[in-house]
Amino acid sequence: MVFVNATAWSSHRDDHHPDLAVDYKRCTACYTTVAMGGLSRNNFICAAKIDALFGL
């Protein structure tokens, strides 16, 4: 849950919120930008920040 909370905080700071699915020993974050009709550069930046959290 610490990872999920850190992910939520990071996303909140960037004002860019993923859909999170939390299961036993797994968390999936899905980014999409409705206004862009898919993925934006910011989606990749935020996803990279989540990847960096996982490595801590």
PDB file of N, H, CA, C and O in Angstrom:
ATOM      1  N   MET A   1       0.811  -1.194   0.000  1.00  0.00           N
ATOM      2  CA  MET A   1       0.000   0.000   0.000  1.00  0.00           C
ATOM      3  C   MET A   1       0.858   1.263   0.000  1.00  0.00           C
ATOM      4  O   MET A   1       0.422   2.314  -0.469  1.00  0.00           O
ATOM      5  N   VAL A   2       2.068   1.158   0.522  1.00  0.00           N
ATOM      6  H   VAL A   2       2.422   0.304   0.902  1.00  0.00           H
ATOM      7  CA  VAL A   2       2.959   2.317   0.514  1.00  0.00           C
ATOM      8  C   VAL A   2       3.235   2.737  -0.927  1.00  0.00           C
ATOM      9  O   VAL A   2       3.229   3.927  -1.242  1.00  0.00           O
ATOM     10  N   PHE A   3       3.475   1.771  -1.792  1.00  0.00           N
ATOM     11  H   PHE A   3       3.480   0.804  -1.536  1.00  0.00           H
ATOM     12  CA  PHE A   3       3.726   2.074  -3.206  1.00  0.00           C
ATOM     13  C   PHE A   3       2.509   2.739  -3.846  1.00  0.00           C
ATOM     14  O   PHE A   3       2.654   3.705  -4.594  1.00  0.00           O
ATOM     15  N   VAL A   4       1.323   2.233  -3.560  1.00  0.00           N
ATOM     16  H   VAL A   4       1.206   1.447  -2.952  1.00  0.00           H
ATOM     17  CA  VAL A   4       0.091   2.798  -4.123  1.00  0.00           C
ATOM     18  C   VAL A   4      -0.091   4.236  -3.644  1.00  0.00           C
ATOM     19  O   VAL A   4      -0.425   5.119  -4.434  1.00  0.00           O
ATOM     20  N   ASN A   5       0.127   4.469  -2.354  1.00  0.00           N
ATOM     21  H   ASN A   5       0.399   3.752  -1.712  1.00  0.00           H
ATOM     22  CA  ASN A   5      -0.008   5.825  -1.819  1.00  0.00           C
ATOM     23  C   ASN A   5       1.029   6.769  -2.416  1.00  0.00           C
ATOM     24  O   ASN A   5       0.717   7.923  -2.710  1.00  0.00           O
ATOM     25  N   ALA A   6       2.252   6.293  -2.597  1.00  0.00           N
ATOM     26  H   ALA A   6       2.505   5.356  -2.358  1.00  0.00           H
ATOM     27  CA  ALA A   6       3.296   7.122  -3.213  1.00  0.00           C
ATOM     28  C   ALA A   6       2.938   7.430  -4.666  1.00  0.00           C
ATOM     29  O   ALA A   6       3.171   8.541  -5.142  1.00  0.00           O
ATOM     30  N   THR A   7       2.381   6.461  -5.360  1.00  0.00           N
ATOM     31  H   THR A   7       2.192   5.559  -4.973  1.00  0.00           H
ATOM     32  CA  THR A   7       1.937   6.665  -6.734  1.00  0.00           C
ATOM     33  C   THR A   7       0.825   7.713  -6.786  1.00  0.00           C
ATOM     34  O   THR A   7       0.835   8.600  -7.638  1.00  0.00           O
ATOM     35  N   ALA A   8      -0.124   7.600  -5.874  1.00  0.00           N
ATOM     36  H   ALA A   8      -0.132   6.878  -5.181  1.00  0.00           H
ATOM     37  CA  ALA A   8      -1.228   8.558  -5.817  1.00  0.00           C
ATOM     38  C   ALA A   8      -0.711   9.962  -5.521  1.00  0.00           C
ATOM     39  O   ALA A   8      -1.163  10.930  -6.134  1.00  0.00           O
ATOM     40  N   TRP A   9       0.231  10.081  -4.590  1.00  0.00           N
ATOM     41  H   TRP A   9       0.598   9.295  -4.093  1.00  0.00           H
ATOM     42  CA  TRP A   9       0.781  11.392  -4.240  1.00  0.00           C
ATOM     43  C   TRP A   9       1.539  11.998  -5.425  1.00  0.00           C
ATOM     44  O   TRP A   9       1.373  13.179  -5.731  1.00  0.00           O
ATOM     45  N   SER A  10       2.361  11.199  -6.082  1.00  0.00           N
ATOM     46  H   SER A  10       2.496  10.240  -5.833  1.00  0.00           H
ATOM     47  CA  SER A  10       3.112  11.684  -7.236  1.00  0.00           C
ATOM     48  C   SER A  10       2.164  12.162  -8.333  1.00  0.00           C
ATOM     49  O   SER A  10       2.386  13.210  -8.940  1.00  0.00           O
ATOM     50  N   SER A  11       1.122  11.400  -8.579  1.00  0.00           N
ATOM     51  H   SER A  11       0.942  10.549  -8.086  1.00  0.00           H
ATOM     52  CA  SER A  11       0.142  11.756  -9.602  1.00  0.00           C
ATOM     53  C   SER A  11      -0.612  13.024  -9.223  1.00  0.00           C
ATOM     54  O   SER A  11      -0.894  13.868 -10.073  1.00  0.00           O
ATOM     55  N   HIS A  12      -0.931  13.146  -7.961  1.00  0.00           N
ATOM     56  H   HIS A  12      -0.703  12.460  -7.270  1.00  0.00           H
ATOM     57  CA  HIS A  12      -1.640  14.334  -7.482  1.00  0.00           C
ATOM     58  C   HIS A  12      -0.776  15.591  -7.664  1.00  0.00           C
ATOM     59  O   HIS A  12      -1.274  16.635  -8.086  1.00  0.00           O
ATOM     60  N   ARG A  13       0.502  15.485  -7.347  1.00  0.00           N
ATOM     61  H   ARG A  13       0.907  14.637  -7.004  1.00  0.00           H
ATOM     62  CA  ARG A  13       1.415  16.624  -7.499  1.00  0.00           C
ATOM     63  C   ARG A  13       1.503  17.079  -8.950  1.00  0.00           C
ATOM     64  O   ARG A  13       1.624  18.272  -9.225  1.00  0.00           O
ATOM     65  N   ASP A  14       1.442  16.124  -9.879  1.00  0.00           N
ATOM     66  H   ASP A  14       1.344  15.154  -9.655  1.00  0.00           H
ATOM     67  CA  ASP A  14       1.516  16.447 -11.303  1.00  0.00           C
ATOM     68  C   ASP A  14       0.145  16.764 -11.899  1.00  0.00           C
ATOM     69  O   ASP A  14       0.044  17.117 -13.074  1.00  0.00           O
ATOM     70  N   ASP A  15      -0.914  16.637 -11.086  1.00  0.00           N
ATOM     71  H   ASP A  15      -0.832  16.350 -10.131  1.00  0.00           H
ATOM     72  CA  ASP A  15      -2.287  16.851 -11.540  1.00  0.00           C
ATOM     73  C   ASP A  15      -2.586  16.028 -12.791  1.00  0.00           C
ATOM     74  O   ASP A  15      -3.189  16.507 -13.752  1.00  0.00           O
ATOM     75  N   HIS A  16      -2.144  14.778 -12.742  1.00  0.00           N
ATOM     76  H   HIS A  16      -1.654  14.389 -11.962  1.00  0.00           H
ATOM     77  CA  HIS A  16      -2.309  13.849 -13.867  1.00  0.00           C
ATOM     78  C   HIS A  16      -2.552  12.471 -13.268  1.00  0.00           C
ATOM     79  O   HIS A  16      -1.614  11.820 -12.807  1.00  0.00           O
ATOM     80  N   HIS A  17      -3.799  12.023 -13.272  1.00  0.00           N
ATOM     81  H   HIS A  17      -4.561  12.551 -13.646  1.00  0.00           H
ATOM     82  CA  HIS A  17      -4.205  10.875 -12.468  1.00  0.00           C
ATOM     83  C   HIS A  17      -4.457   9.628 -13.309  1.00  0.00           C
ATOM     84  O   HIS A  17      -5.256   9.655 -14.245  1.00  0.00           O
ATOM     85  N   PRO A  18      -3.768   8.532 -12.972  1.00  0.00           N
ATOM     86  CA  PRO A  18      -3.991   7.281 -13.693  1.00  0.00           C
ATOM     87  C   PRO A  18      -5.169   6.513 -13.098  1.00  0.00           C
ATOM     88  O   PRO A  18      -5.620   6.802 -11.990  1.00  0.00           O
ATOM     89  N   ASP A  19      -5.653   5.541 -13.847  1.00  0.00           N
ATOM     90  H   ASP A  19      -5.287   5.307 -14.747  1.00  0.00           H
ATOM     91  CA  ASP A  19      -6.556   4.543 -13.288  1.00  0.00           C
ATOM     92  C   ASP A  19      -5.662   3.526 -12.595  1.00  0.00           C
ATOM     93  O   ASP A  19      -4.748   2.978 -13.211  1.00  0.00           O
ATOM     94  N   LEU A  20      -5.922   3.272 -11.318  1.00  0.00           N
ATOM     95  H   LEU A  20      -6.665   3.717 -10.817  1.00  0.00           H
ATOM     96  CA  LEU A  20      -5.120   2.311 -10.561  1.00  0.00           C
ATOM     97  C   LEU A  20      -5.940   1.066 -10.266  1.00  0.00           C
ATOM     98  O   LEU A  20      -7.088   1.155  -9.830  1.00  0.00           O
ATOM     99  N   ALA A  21      -5.349  -0.083 -10.503  1.00  0.00           N
ATOM    100  H   ALA A  21      -4.417  -0.155 -10.857  1.00  0.00           H
ATOM    101  CA  ALA A  21      -5.946  -1.367 -10.133  1.00  0.00           C
ATOM    102  C   ALA A  21      -4.995  -2.030  -9.145  1.00  0.00           C
ATOM    103  O   ALA A  21      -3.834  -2.283  -9.468  1.00  0.00           O
ATOM    104  N   VAL A  22      -5.481  -2.307  -7.953  1.00  0.00           N
ATOM    105  H   VAL A  22      -6.424  -2.101  -7.691  1.00  0.00           H
ATOM    106  CA  VAL A  22      -4.640  -2.868  -6.901  1.00  0.00           C
ATOM    107  C   VAL A  22      -5.107  -4.282  -6.594  1.00  0.00           C
ATOM    108  O   VAL A  22      -6.258  -4.505  -6.220  1.00  0.00           O
ATOM    109  N   ASP A  23      -4.208  -5.220  -6.756  1.00  0.00           N
ATOM    110  H   ASP A  23      -3.273  -5.039  -7.060  1.00  0.00           H
ATOM    111  CA  ASP A  23      -4.456  -6.625  -6.440  1.00  0.00           C
ATOM    112  C   ASP A  23      -3.376  -7.091  -5.478  1.00  0.00           C
ATOM    113  O   ASP A  23      -2.479  -6.326  -5.125  1.00  0.00           O
ATOM    114  N   TYR A  24      -3.463  -8.323  -5.062  1.00  0.00           N
ATOM    115  H   TYR A  24      -4.192  -8.944  -5.348  1.00  0.00           H
ATOM    116  CA  TYR A  24      -2.457  -8.897  -4.181  1.00  0.00           C
ATOM    117  C   TYR A  24      -1.117  -8.910  -4.906  1.00  0.00           C
ATOM    118  O   TYR A  24      -0.967  -9.564  -5.939  1.00  0.00           O
ATOM    119  N   LYS A  25      -0.142  -8.182  -4.360  1.00  0.00           N
ATOM    120  H   LYS A  25      -0.264  -7.650  -3.521  1.00  0.00           H
ATOM    121  CA  LYS A  25       1.217  -8.081  -4.898  1.00  0.00           C
ATOM    122  C   LYS A  25       1.292  -7.472  -6.302  1.00  0.00           C
ATOM    123  O   LYS A  25       2.255  -7.711  -7.030  1.00  0.00           O
ATOM    124  N   ARG A  26       0.271  -6.682  -6.684  1.00  0.00           N
ATOM    125  H   ARG A  26      -0.512  -6.488  -6.092  1.00  0.00           H
ATOM    126  CA  ARG A  26       0.312  -6.078  -8.015  1.00  0.00           C
ATOM    127  C   ARG A  26      -0.445  -4.752  -8.001  1.00  0.00           C
ATOM    128  O   ARG A  26      -1.491  -4.629  -7.364  1.00  0.00           O
ATOM    129  N   CYS A  27       0.087  -3.780  -8.701  1.00  0.00           N
ATOM    130  H   CYS A  27       0.937  -3.880  -9.219  1.00  0.00           H
ATOM    131  CA  CYS A  27      -0.591  -2.504  -8.908  1.00  0.00           C
ATOM    132  C   CYS A  27      -0.394  -2.125 -10.369  1.00  0.00           C
ATOM    133  O   CYS A  27       0.736  -2.060 -10.855  1.00  0.00           O
ATOM    134  N   THR A  28      -1.480  -1.880 -11.055  1.00  0.00           N
ATOM    135  H   THR A  28      -2.398  -1.932 -10.660  1.00  0.00           H
ATOM    136  CA  THR A  28      -1.421  -1.485 -12.451  1.00  0.00           C
ATOM    137  C   THR A  28      -1.898  -0.044 -12.575  1.00  0.00           C
ATOM    138  O   THR A  28      -2.974   0.306 -12.091  1.00  0.00           O
ATOM    139  N   ALA A  29      -1.099   0.778 -13.219  1.00  0.00           N
ATOM    140  H   ALA A  29      -0.225   0.494 -13.613  1.00  0.00           H
ATOM    141  CA  ALA A  29      -1.466   2.174 -13.454  1.00  0.00           C
ATOM    142  C   ALA A  29      -1.650   2.376 -14.950  1.00  0.00           C
ATOM    143  O   ALA A  29      -0.763   2.059 -15.742  1.00  0.00           O
ATOM    144  N   CYS A  30      -2.803   2.904 -15.331  1.00  0.00           N
ATOM    145  H   CYS A  30      -3.524   3.161 -14.687  1.00  0.00           H
ATOM    146  CA  CYS A  30      -3.102   3.152 -16.741  1.00  0.00           C
ATOM    147  C   CYS A  30      -3.350   4.635 -16.946  1.00  0.00           C
ATOM    148  O   CYS A  30      -4.259   5.219 -16.357  1.00  0.00           O
ATOM    149  N   TYR A  31      -2.525   5.231 -17.792  1.00  0.00           N
ATOM    150  H   TYR A  31      -1.786   4.756 -18.271  1.00  0.00           H
ATOM    151  CA  TYR A  31      -2.673   6.642 -18.135  1.00  0.00           C
ATOM    152  C   TYR A  31      -3.305   6.762 -19.506  1.00  0.00           C
ATOM    153  O   TYR A  31      -3.002   5.989 -20.414  1.00  0.00           O
ATOM    154  N   THR A  32      -4.175   7.728 -19.643  1.00  0.00           N
ATOM    155  H   THR A  32      -4.421   8.356 -18.905  1.00  0.00           H
ATOM    156  CA  THR A  32      -4.722   8.125 -20.939  1.00  0.00           C
ATOM    157  C   THR A  32      -5.115   9.592 -20.839  1.00  0.00           C
ATOM    158  O   THR A  32      -5.419  10.082 -19.752  1.00  0.00           O
ATOM    159  N   THR A  33      -5.112  10.275 -21.936  1.00  0.00           N
ATOM    160  H   THR A  33      -4.865   9.877 -22.819  1.00  0.00           H
ATOM    161  CA  THR A  33      -5.514  11.672 -21.965  1.00  0.00           C
ATOM    162  C   THR A  33      -6.688  11.791 -22.924  1.00  0.00           C
ATOM    163  O   THR A  33      -6.521  11.707 -24.140  1.00  0.00           O
ATOM    164  N   VAL A  34      -7.873  11.986 -22.368  1.00  0.00           N
ATOM    165  H   VAL A  34      -8.009  12.054 -21.379  1.00  0.00           H
ATOM    166  CA  VAL A  34      -9.086  12.027 -23.167  1.00  0.00           C
ATOM    167  C   VAL A  34      -9.017  13.148 -24.204  1.00  0.00           C
ATOM    168  O   VAL A  34      -9.403  12.955 -25.357  1.00  0.00           O
ATOM    169  N   ALA A  35      -8.526  14.312 -23.796  1.00  0.00           N
ATOM    170  H   ALA A  35      -8.212  14.469 -22.860  1.00  0.00           H
ATOM    171  CA  ALA A  35      -8.458  15.452 -24.714  1.00  0.00           C
ATOM    172  C   ALA A  35      -7.558  15.178 -25.915  1.00  0.00           C
ATOM    173  O   ALA A  35      -7.761  15.734 -26.995  1.00  0.00           O
ATOM    174  N   MET A  36      -6.556  14.311 -25.716  1.00  0.00           N
ATOM    175  H   MET A  36      -6.391  13.859 -24.839  1.00  0.00           H
ATOM    176  CA  MET A  36      -5.628  13.980 -26.802  1.00  0.00           C
ATOM    177  C   MET A  36      -6.113  12.765 -27.594  1.00  0.00           C
ATOM    178  O   MET A  36      -5.602  12.484 -28.678  1.00  0.00           O
ATOM    179  N   GLY A  37      -7.093  12.051 -27.057  1.00  0.00           N
ATOM    180  H   GLY A  37      -7.508  12.279 -26.176  1.00  0.00           H
ATOM    181  CA  GLY A  37      -7.573  10.842 -27.720  1.00  0.00           C
ATOM    182  C   GLY A  37      -6.593   9.689 -27.586  1.00  0.00           C
ATOM    183  O   GLY A  37      -6.575   8.791 -28.428  1.00  0.00           O
ATOM    184  N   GLY A  38      -5.779   9.703 -26.540  1.00  0.00           N
ATOM    185  H   GLY A  38      -5.794  10.432 -25.857  1.00  0.00           H
ATOM    186  CA  GLY A  38      -4.815   8.624 -26.326  1.00  0.00           C
ATOM    187  C   GLY A  38      -3.741   9.049 -25.354  1.00  0.00           C
ATOM    188  O   GLY A  38      -4.033   9.548 -24.267  1.00  0.00           O
ATOM    189  N   LEU A  39      -2.496   8.850 -25.748  1.00  0.00           N
ATOM    190  H   LEU A  39      -2.259   8.444 -26.630  1.00  0.00           H
ATOM    191  CA  LEU A  39      -1.372   9.142 -24.866  1.00  0.00           C
ATOM    192  C   LEU A  39      -0.721  10.476 -25.198  1.00  0.00           C
ATOM    193  O   LEU A  39      -0.621  10.877 -26.358  1.00  0.00           O
ATOM    194  N   SER A  40      -0.282  11.146 -24.142  1.00  0.00           N
ATOM    195  H   SER A  40      -0.363  10.820 -23.200  1.00  0.00           H
ATOM    196  CA  SER A  40       0.436  12.404 -24.304  1.00  0.00           C
ATOM    197  C   SER A  40       1.856  12.242 -23.751  1.00  0.00           C
ATOM    198  O   SER A  40       2.176  11.235 -23.118  1.00  0.00           O
ATOM    199  N   ARG A  41       2.672  13.215 -23.992  1.00  0.00           N
ATOM    200  H   ARG A  41       2.412  14.032 -24.506  1.00  0.00           H
ATOM    201  CA  ARG A  41       4.044  13.198 -23.458  1.00  0.00           C
ATOM    202  C   ARG A  41       4.010  13.119 -21.933  1.00  0.00           C
ATOM    203  O   ARG A  41       4.823  12.421 -21.327  1.00  0.00           O
ATOM    204  N   ASN A  42       3.080  13.827 -21.320  1.00  0.00           N
ATOM    205  H   ASN A  42       2.420  14.395 -21.812  1.00  0.00           H
ATOM    206  CA  ASN A  42       2.961  13.833 -19.867  1.00  0.00           C
ATOM    207  C   ASN A  42       2.626  12.451 -19.319  1.00  0.00           C
ATOM    208  O   ASN A  42       3.050  12.108 -18.215  1.00  0.00           O
ATOM    209  N   ASN A  43       1.869  11.647 -20.076  1.00  0.00           N
ATOM    210  H   ASN A  43       1.525  11.925 -20.973  1.00  0.00           H
ATOM    211  CA  ASN A  43       1.584  10.270 -19.659  1.00  0.00           C
ATOM    212  C   ASN A  43       2.879   9.494 -19.460  1.00  0.00           C
ATOM    213  O   ASN A  43       3.033   8.771 -18.476  1.00  0.00           O
ATOM    214  N   PHE A  44       3.803   9.647 -20.393  1.00  0.00           N
ATOM    215  H   PHE A  44       3.678  10.234 -21.192  1.00  0.00           H
ATOM    216  CA  PHE A  44       5.073   8.917 -20.314  1.00  0.00           C
ATOM    217  C   PHE A  44       5.950   9.436 -19.185  1.00  0.00           C
ATOM    218  O   PHE A  44       6.642   8.662 -18.524  1.00  0.00           O
ATOM    219  N   ILE A  45       5.920  10.745 -18.964  1.00  0.00           N
ATOM    220  H   ILE A  45       5.357  11.373 -19.501  1.00  0.00           H
ATOM    221  CA  ILE A  45       6.695  11.334 -17.866  1.00  0.00           C
ATOM    222  C   ILE A  45       6.179  10.816 -16.532  1.00  0.00           C
ATOM    223  O   ILE A  45       6.967  10.411 -15.677  1.00  0.00           O
ATOM    224  N   CYS A  46       4.879  10.827 -16.349  1.00  0.00           N
ATOM    225  H   CYS A  46       4.239  11.156 -17.044  1.00  0.00           H
ATOM    226  CA  CYS A  46       4.289  10.351 -15.090  1.00  0.00           C
ATOM    227  C   CYS A  46       4.524   8.844 -14.896  1.00  0.00           C
ATOM    228  O   CYS A  46       4.779   8.396 -13.777  1.00  0.00           O
ATOM    229  N   ALA A  47       4.440   8.086 -15.951  1.00  0.00           N
ATOM    230  H   ALA A  47       4.232   8.449 -16.859  1.00  0.00           H
ATOM    231  CA  ALA A  47       4.691   6.649 -15.865  1.00  0.00           C
ATOM    232  C   ALA A  47       6.148   6.386 -15.470  1.00  0.00           C
ATOM    233  O   ALA A  47       6.422   5.469 -14.695  1.00  0.00           O
ATOM    234  N   ALA A  48       7.073   7.178 -15.994  1.00  0.00           N
ATOM    235  H   ALA A  48       6.850   7.923 -16.623  1.00  0.00           H
ATOM    236  CA  ALA A  48       8.483   7.032 -15.631  1.00  0.00           C
ATOM    237  C   ALA A  48       8.706   7.339 -14.150  1.00  0.00           C
ATOM    238  O   ALA A  48       9.532   6.697 -13.502  1.00  0.00           O
ATOM    239  N   LYS A  49       7.973   8.317 -13.614  1.00  0.00           N
ATOM    240  H   LYS A  49       7.301   8.838 -14.141  1.00  0.00           H
ATOM    241  CA  LYS A  49       8.077   8.630 -12.191  1.00  0.00           C
ATOM    242  C   LYS A  49       7.590   7.467 -11.333  1.00  0.00           C
ATOM    243  O   LYS A  49       8.173   7.169 -10.291  1.00  0.00           O
ATOM    244  N   ILE A  50       6.514   6.809 -11.780  1.00  0.00           N
ATOM    245  H   ILE A  50       6.040   7.051 -12.626  1.00  0.00           H
ATOM    246  CA  ILE A  50       6.015   5.636 -11.046  1.00  0.00           C
ATOM    247  C   ILE A  50       7.038   4.506 -11.118  1.00  0.00           C
ATOM    248  O   ILE A  50       7.291   3.840 -10.114  1.00  0.00           O
ATOM    249  N   ASP A  51       7.625   4.283 -12.285  1.00  0.00           N
ATOM    250  H   ASP A  51       7.419   4.824 -13.100  1.00  0.00           H
ATOM    251  CA  ASP A  51       8.673   3.261 -12.402  1.00  0.00           C
ATOM    252  C   ASP A  51       9.825   3.539 -11.447  1.00  0.00           C
ATOM    253  O   ASP A  51      10.368   2.615 -10.841  1.00  0.00           O
ATOM    254  N   ALA A  52      10.201   4.809 -11.310  1.00  0.00           N
ATOM    255  H   ALA A  52       9.760   5.560 -11.803  1.00  0.00           H
ATOM    256  CA  ALA A  52      11.284   5.176 -10.403  1.00  0.00           C
ATOM    257  C   ALA A  52      10.901   4.894  -8.967  1.00  0.00           C
ATOM    258  O   ALA A  52      11.755   4.482  -8.182  1.00  0.00           O
ATOM    259  N   LEU A  53       9.640   5.102  -8.591  1.00  0.00           N
ATOM    260  H   LEU A  53       8.947   5.436  -9.228  1.00  0.00           H
ATOM    261  CA  LEU A  53       9.179   4.781  -7.233  1.00  0.00           C
ATOM    262  C   LEU A  53       9.344   3.298  -6.937  1.00  0.00           C
ATOM    263  O   LEU A  53       9.732   2.914  -5.834  1.00  0.00           O
ATOM    264  N   PHE A  54       9.045   2.470  -7.930  1.00  0.00           N
ATOM    265  H   PHE A  54       8.730   2.782  -8.827  1.00  0.00           H
ATOM    266  CA  PHE A  54       9.126   1.024  -7.733  1.00  0.00           C
ATOM    267  C   PHE A  54      10.546   0.592  -7.394  1.00  0.00           C
ATOM    268  O   PHE A  54      10.739  -0.378  -6.662  1.00  0.00           O
ATOM    269  N   GLY A  55      11.538   1.302  -7.918  1.00  0.00           N
ATOM    270  H   GLY A  55      11.381   2.090  -8.513  1.00  0.00           H
ATOM    271  CA  GLY A  55      12.926   0.949  -7.689  1.00  0.00           C
ATOM    272  C   GLY A  55      13.475   1.370  -6.341  1.00  0.00           C
ATOM    273  O   GLY A  55      14.592   0.991  -5.988  1.00  0.00           O
ATOM    274  N   LEU A  56      12.705   2.158  -5.564  1.00  0.00           N
ATOM    275  H   LEU A  56      11.798   2.467  -5.850  1.00  0.00           H
ATOM    276  CA  LEU A  56      13.208   2.642  -4.269  1.00  0.00           C
ATOM    277  C   LEU A  56      13.279   1.548  -3.242  1.00  0.00           C
ATOM    278  O   LEU A  56      13.681   1.794  -2.105  1.00  0.00           O
TER     279      LEU A  56
END
